[in-house]
Amino acid sequence: MKNKFLILLITAATFLSCDNKIDLAPEDQLTLPVSFSNKTLALGVLTGVYSAAQQDDVLNGTWQLAGDWQADNVNFVGSFPTFNDVKNYTTLSDNNSITGLWDDCYETIGTANLVIKFTPSVEDPDFTDEEKANAVAQAKFMRALVYFKLSNWYSQPVQVGNGTTLAVPLVTEPFEGEVKFPSRATLNEVQAQIEQDLLDALPNLNDTDNSKATKGACLAFLSRLYLYQDKFAEAADFANQAIQNSAYALASDYTFYNTQSNEFYFTLVNTAADGQDTGQGFSGLSNPTPVGRGDAPFSENLLAAFAEEAGDLRFSTLTQIGTDAIDNTSTFTSKFPDGINASDNAPVFRVTEMYLTRAEANLRAGSSVGDTPLNDINALRSRAGLPNVAAVTLEQILKERRKELCFEGHRRMDLLRNNMNLRRPGMANEAASAPGQDKVIFPIPVNQLDLNENLVQNPGY
């Protein structure tokens, strides 16, 4: 996607001037009027949203894996000081990697804002109202997805601050030359915007291409949002709607990674020519040397979790043994095997997660929307080659989530939203990893504080 179009990507956080006005007319890039002058160019800007999301800092693995090593799934052994700070709970506000997360996510949001505002007014007889509405819906979905990611990293979860803690600035209008200095919205406010974007998008999405935002992905996203908010009835309902969508189905085995299998509601498709961009994404970090960097092998704690039951296909078929970054023999995931070209697809929403969400939400709500928690968990265990269990508990469901979704970016929030420490007893920094502790969330980057006097820092930074 990144190589197909030259698109003007600008956001309010990028530019400053003495009079708060900027005149930009780059000779080598498209101006806004030209970018939205016809169907082809407008859809090119939409492609730019997905292109921006392909950055490792957005959807392609850096922070999905970082959530696993800030928690208990990954033993990060790489040499990046900024990543080690996250691992060791010693992060500072000048951490360049965290600054990159902020910048790249807001770049993606800024591009989505362009599509949302300007696509409806494109004058092209070949661009139908239905096509315009679909383009806007995809952009709203992507904006919601990136805000969800940002708010989870920069704010304490709902279960800690009841949604009143500060999250990130809400920027829902494209940058058009006048610099504004937004303050941070609360988590409740950000999540309300996410919910509204998804509800707006849902009627206008389809299920024709799961490399883009789909109706199934929107249902799954709403389910995930409501689960994180402890709205269990809603989470179960939308998970069930996603499961019942006939365009998708629970895969029969684990060969669906790096395909567009209907296990996926949405998978970000990468290629060798157009994929993960720095070697710090899924493929680069999670492969042994010399294929990858060897930075992100299994933790001993995750290995022990799998060892509790022999014969788990999620371990035997999705792992590889190799040399890590410090020359030890370690166990690595094989979900993202192309460490050389970094062409592995990024899993974003898939059917398995919805079975897990429906099971957890039904268990916690005392309901059986769609099916019972026991049946949902046993369906996943059967696929994994494990025997059925006779009863299911929240602990069992969280353990199944851990083993199904490891290395895909779920573990950190699954622990925090259940009021559990990110580290298990005996692991380093266990006390610092408790929900509500300062370093379980990230600082507002110091350069943003310097530029915007309306921002305030998170506690402890």
C-alpha atoms as one frame of an Amber mdcrd trajectory, in Angstrom:
protein
   0.000   0.000   0.000   2.765   2.424   0.896   4.215   2.456  -2.603   1.049
   3.076  -4.612   0.233   6.696  -3.918   1.856   9.978  -2.973  -0.513  11.485
  -0.460  -0.295  14.644   1.580  -0.340  13.418   5.192  -0.546  16.283   7.654
  -1.808  16.571  11.212  -2.076  19.372  13.703   0.751  17.999  15.827   3.212
  18.200  12.951   3.437  21.889  12.162   3.932  25.112  14.088   4.273  28.780
  13.095   4.325  32.115  14.828   0.918  33.192  13.537  -0.667  29.741  13.829
  -1.263  29.701  10.055   0.613  27.631   7.535   0.573  27.861   3.779   1.565
  24.566   2.232   1.680  23.858  -1.479   4.385  21.230  -2.022   5.289  20.907
  -5.671   5.807  17.129  -5.455   2.611  16.166  -3.604  -1.096  16.394  -4.202
  -3.038  19.275  -2.677  -6.306  18.561  -0.889  -8.566  19.825  -3.712  -6.772
  17.592  -6.208  -6.706  14.597  -3.837 -10.498  14.670  -3.615 -11.262  15.710
  -7.182 -12.339  12.259  -8.367 -13.039   8.709  -7.221  -9.601   7.288  -7.974
  -7.697   9.930  -6.077 -10.106   9.938  -3.128  -9.801   6.180  -2.786  -6.049
   6.680  -3.001  -6.200   8.745   0.170  -8.174   5.923   1.797  -5.390   3.567
   0.754  -3.086   6.011   2.522  -4.900   5.305   5.791  -4.027   1.618   5.511
  -0.510   2.525   4.392   0.026   4.591   7.512  -1.372   1.734   9.599   1.245
  -0.589   8.080   3.915   1.170  10.085   5.325  -1.088  12.785   4.280   1.456
  15.416   0.616   1.249  14.404  -0.663  -2.230  13.453   2.435  -4.119  12.343
   3.763  -5.467  15.592   6.057  -3.230  17.628   3.546  -2.401  20.323   1.528
  -5.589  20.073   4.706  -7.458  21.029   5.722  -4.779  23.548   2.468  -5.389
  25.409   3.487  -9.035  25.695   6.921  -8.225  27.086   5.647  -5.539  29.438
   3.480  -8.390  30.715   4.473 -12.054  31.085   4.436 -13.634  27.602   7.734
 -12.470  26.111  11.271 -12.351  27.461  12.612  -9.363  25.556  16.365  -9.852
  25.107  17.078  -7.271  22.418  19.450  -4.329  22.529  16.987  -1.461  21.964
  17.295   0.670  25.141  13.831   2.159  24.636  12.239  -1.288  24.506  14.221
  -2.469  27.513  12.890   0.528  29.434   9.351  -0.703  28.762  10.349  -4.208
  29.837  12.074  -2.967  33.008   9.483  -0.334  33.961  12.070   2.449  33.689
  10.461   4.386  30.832  11.047   8.149  30.617   9.097  10.776  28.710  11.891
  11.215  26.155  11.674   7.567  25.047  12.016   7.867  21.265  10.083   4.694
  20.557   7.081   5.947  22.490   7.345   9.252  20.621   7.250   7.243  17.387
   4.114   5.448  18.530   2.387   8.787  19.127   3.529  10.350  15.851   2.700
   7.403  13.605  -0.708   6.841  15.162  -1.674  10.485  14.767  -0.439  10.401
  11.183  -2.886   7.558  10.561  -5.691   9.424  12.327  -4.934  12.573  10.360
  -5.239  10.739   7.058  -8.501   9.109   8.154  -9.848  12.556   9.058  -9.199
  13.721   5.496 -11.217  10.845   4.053 -14.081  11.363   6.499 -14.440  15.072
   5.799 -13.766  15.385   2.085 -14.968  12.146   0.480 -18.720  12.947   0.679
 -18.224  16.074  -1.439 -16.242  14.445  -4.264 -17.889  15.343  -7.575 -17.485
  12.326  -9.819 -20.436  10.601 -11.522 -18.578   7.261 -11.272 -18.323   7.580
  -7.481 -21.663   6.444  -6.078 -23.100   7.535  -2.764 -22.808   3.930  -1.567
 -19.110   3.837  -2.447 -18.508   7.161  -0.719 -20.304   5.961   2.407 -18.210
   2.783   2.425 -14.975   4.771   2.118 -15.978   7.027   5.017 -17.001   3.980
   7.053 -13.596   2.357   6.516 -11.861   5.563   7.598 -14.020   5.840  10.727
 -13.240   2.225  11.594  -9.517   2.842  11.218  -9.650   6.083  13.213 -11.459
   4.226  15.985  -8.926   1.405  15.911  -5.952   3.726  16.294  -7.610   5.729
  19.069  -8.335   2.444  20.838  -4.649   1.542  20.633  -3.491   4.957  21.849
  -5.946   5.174  24.740  -4.949   1.716  25.991  -1.291   2.721  26.141  -1.599
   6.264  27.514  -4.465   5.855  30.014  -5.248   3.624  32.959  -8.059   1.183
  32.082 -11.705   1.735  32.972 -11.372  -0.712  35.844  -8.798   1.563  37.547
 -10.071   5.091  37.009 -13.682   4.435  35.997 -12.860   6.026  32.661 -12.135
   9.454  34.143  -8.343   9.330  33.804  -6.843  11.360  30.975  -6.137   9.542
  27.725  -5.083  11.331  24.522  -6.225  14.380  22.546  -9.231  13.769  20.310
  -8.510  15.191  16.860 -11.469  14.514  14.565 -10.993  17.270  11.990  -8.247
  17.294   9.353  -5.416  19.784   9.554  -6.064  22.594   7.065  -3.397  25.127
   7.992  -4.378  26.431  11.422  -2.520  24.879  14.301  -4.638  23.955  17.314
  -3.486  22.755  20.706  -5.981  20.206  22.016  -5.928  19.020  25.592  -6.186
  15.363  26.561  -9.645  13.821  26.560 -10.656  11.382  29.276 -10.762   7.676
  28.532 -14.567   7.825  28.648 -14.572  10.564  26.025 -12.179   8.715  23.742
 -14.146   5.488  24.058 -17.387   7.325  23.341 -15.847   8.634  20.109 -14.649
   5.130  19.231 -18.122   3.707  19.825 -19.772   6.433  17.743 -17.347   5.920
  14.856 -18.027   2.177  14.869 -21.796   2.528  15.079 -21.686   5.076  12.246
 -19.496   2.778  10.149 -21.343  -0.490  10.691 -24.279  -0.034   8.224 -21.960
   1.010   5.395 -19.296  -1.696   5.624 -19.347  -4.976   3.713 -17.597  -8.338
   3.940 -16.001  -8.567   0.502 -12.311  -8.029   1.412 -10.908  -8.796   4.851
  -7.677  -6.941   4.111  -9.772  -3.848   4.830 -12.343  -2.841   7.411 -15.362
  -5.146   7.152 -18.759  -5.417   8.780 -17.536  -8.493  10.643 -14.511  -6.603
  11.937 -16.725  -3.756  13.113 -18.935  -6.163  15.077 -15.830  -7.771  16.569
 -14.373  -4.374  17.450 -17.541  -3.292  19.237 -17.452  -6.543  21.178 -13.830
  -5.937  22.204 -14.611  -2.351  23.208 -17.546  -3.384  25.387 -15.519  -6.181
  26.988 -12.838  -3.674  27.965 -15.591  -1.498  29.482 -17.064  -4.394  31.518
 -20.280  -4.117  29.485 -20.675  -7.855  29.318 -24.195  -8.103  27.864 -23.186
  -5.882  24.942 -19.856  -7.688  24.508 -21.598 -11.068  24.318 -24.221  -9.750
  21.896 -21.752  -8.259  19.415 -19.382 -11.234  19.681 -22.311 -13.478  18.846
 -23.286 -11.292  15.897 -19.718 -11.516  14.608 -19.662 -15.305  15.030 -23.015
 -15.654  13.268 -21.804 -13.631  10.263 -21.721 -16.275   7.525 -18.753 -14.687
   5.744 -16.452 -15.949   8.515 -15.858 -19.212  10.348 -13.658 -20.699  13.045
 -10.680 -22.254  11.268 -10.280 -26.011  11.594  -6.520 -25.778  12.271  -3.739
 -23.192  12.640  -2.656 -22.793   9.032  -4.581 -19.549   8.643  -1.729 -17.211
   9.617  -0.457 -15.112   6.699  -3.527 -15.890   4.620  -6.836 -14.168   4.070
  -8.671 -17.099   5.599 -12.216 -16.443   6.764 -10.853 -16.938  10.279  -9.993
 -13.239   9.905 -12.519 -10.438  10.043  -9.612  -8.101   9.274  -5.968  -8.885
   8.608  -3.518  -6.249   7.436  -1.889  -7.776   4.352   1.849  -7.257   3.938
   4.212  -8.238   1.140   7.981  -8.260   0.774   7.728  -5.057  -1.273   5.114
  -3.400   0.928   4.993  -4.483   4.537   6.555  -4.046   7.944   8.932  -1.160
   7.682  11.777  -1.219  10.227  12.509  -4.761  11.372  10.896  -3.877  14.692
   7.538  -5.413  13.818   6.035  -8.882  14.130   8.467 -10.626  11.782  11.700
  -8.903  12.738  11.392  -9.120  16.500   9.849 -12.556  16.916  12.119 -14.679
  14.708  15.402 -16.226  15.862  18.681 -15.038  14.423  19.857 -14.818  11.704
  16.392 -14.810  10.073  15.150 -12.154  12.497  16.522 -10.158  15.393  15.835
 -12.846  18.004  14.561 -10.211  20.429  11.200 -11.626  21.521  11.208 -15.322
  22.517   8.719 -16.996  24.826   9.023 -16.171  28.494   9.623 -19.039  30.889
   6.207 -18.283  32.361   4.432 -18.715  29.038   6.362 -21.920  28.383   5.202
 -23.180  31.770   1.597 -22.309  30.929   1.742 -24.431  27.788   3.552 -27.226
  29.622   0.588 -27.685  31.983  -1.182 -29.731  29.290   0.757 -31.914  26.875
  -0.206 -32.059  23.221  -1.452 -28.496  22.766  -1.322 -27.876  19.023  -1.109
 -24.141  19.617   2.361 -24.840  20.949   3.565 -27.796  18.902   2.499 -26.351
  15.534   3.132 -22.649  16.155   6.633 -22.601  17.648  10.220 -22.848  16.478
  13.531 -23.262  18.293  16.405 -20.944  17.485  19.091 -18.596  18.704  18.003
 -15.421  20.423  19.699 -12.029  20.402  22.043 -12.974  23.237  23.027 -16.344
  21.713  20.828 -18.527  23.876  18.684 -21.312  22.449  15.091 -20.154  22.908
  11.543 -20.894  21.835   9.938 -18.490  19.373   6.503 -18.196  17.833   6.176
 -19.255  14.194   3.094 -17.144  13.558   5.262 -14.629  11.648   8.000 -16.698
   9.962   9.317 -14.267   7.332  11.973 -12.473   9.344  13.969 -11.649   6.210
  11.354  -9.820   4.128   8.974  -8.950   6.999   6.039  -9.805   4.757   3.857
 -11.572   7.331   0.291 -10.343   7.675  -0.795  -8.605  10.854  -3.734 -10.274
  12.649  -6.186  -7.614  13.824  -9.588  -9.256  14.410 -10.291 -12.961  14.081
 -13.073 -15.403  14.864 -11.248 -17.184  17.688 -11.153 -13.987  19.729 -14.923
 -13.701  19.467 -15.425 -17.206  20.876 -13.210 -16.226  23.793 -14.999 -12.913
  24.251 -18.445 -14.478  24.063 -17.399 -17.083  26.636 -15.962 -14.522  29.051
 -18.799 -12.027  28.646 -21.469 -14.711  29.087 -19.711 -16.136  32.121 -19.424
 -12.748  33.794 -22.975 -11.742  32.876 -24.465 -15.102  33.865 -25.896 -15.513
  30.356 -25.598 -17.861  27.398 -26.010 -15.605  24.374 -25.319 -17.719  21.291
 -23.904 -20.630  23.286 -22.593 -21.476  26.736 -19.117 -20.476  27.915 -18.331
 -24.165  28.364 -19.185 -25.034  24.758 -17.214 -22.092  23.395 -14.081 -22.978
  25.351 -14.337 -26.656  24.526 -14.649 -25.855  20.824 -11.288 -24.094  21.000
  -9.727 -26.801  23.127 -10.884 -29.451  20.671  -9.188 -27.616  17.816  -6.042
 -27.462  19.972  -6.091 -31.240  20.458  -7.001 -31.005  24.143  -9.769 -32.827
  26.014 -12.984 -31.090  26.977 -13.289 -29.616  30.433 -16.360 -30.327  32.563
 -16.723 -26.772  33.858 -15.248 -23.405  33.017 -14.028 -20.538  35.190 -12.791
 -17.030  34.447  -9.260 -18.247  35.163  -9.686 -20.995  32.555 -10.980 -18.546
  29.948  -8.103 -16.127  30.526  -5.648 -19.005  30.227  -7.194 -20.018  26.913
  -7.048 -16.389  25.728  -3.383 -16.294  26.637  -2.513 -19.439  24.702  -4.674
 -18.621  21.682  -3.694 -14.968  21.295  -0.069 -14.831  22.484   2.181 -12.611
  20.349  -0.874 -10.854  18.862  -1.100  -7.977  21.319  -3.855  -8.908  23.793
  -2.132 -10.051  26.973  -1.383  -6.670  28.563  -4.953  -5.417  28.428  -6.449
  -8.795  29.326  -4.543  -8.603  32.602  -5.089  -4.916  33.371  -8.837  -4.983
  32.699  -9.152  -7.978  35.020  -7.274  -6.116  37.777  -4.308  -8.469  37.573
  -0.616  -7.627  37.693   1.181  -7.753  34.375   3.913  -9.898  35.926   3.445
 -13.179  37.786   4.865 -13.806  41.280   8.617 -14.231  41.156   9.037 -12.206
  37.967  10.938  -8.914  37.994   8.966  -5.717  38.624   5.886  -7.540  39.830
   4.827  -4.730  42.184   5.367  -2.051  39.526   3.186  -4.033  37.127  -0.032
  -3.715  39.141  -3.026  -1.950  37.553  -2.935   1.721  38.499   0.838   1.838
  38.893   2.516   4.664  36.995   4.657   2.683  34.557   2.000   0.274  33.273
   1.006   3.134  30.956   3.175   5.405  28.859   4.215   9.030  29.329   3.053
  11.771  27.035   6.133  12.358  24.850   8.173  15.287  26.113   8.294  16.923
  22.682   4.486  17.057  22.663   4.492  18.725  26.071   7.007  21.265  24.802
   4.845  22.063  21.771   1.444  22.043  23.430   0.982  23.792  26.755  -2.533
  22.321  27.080  -1.162  18.798  27.572  -0.415  17.443  31.037   1.869  14.537
  31.864   0.842  11.206  33.325   1.693  10.636  37.009   5.171   9.347  37.729
   6.879  10.864  34.675
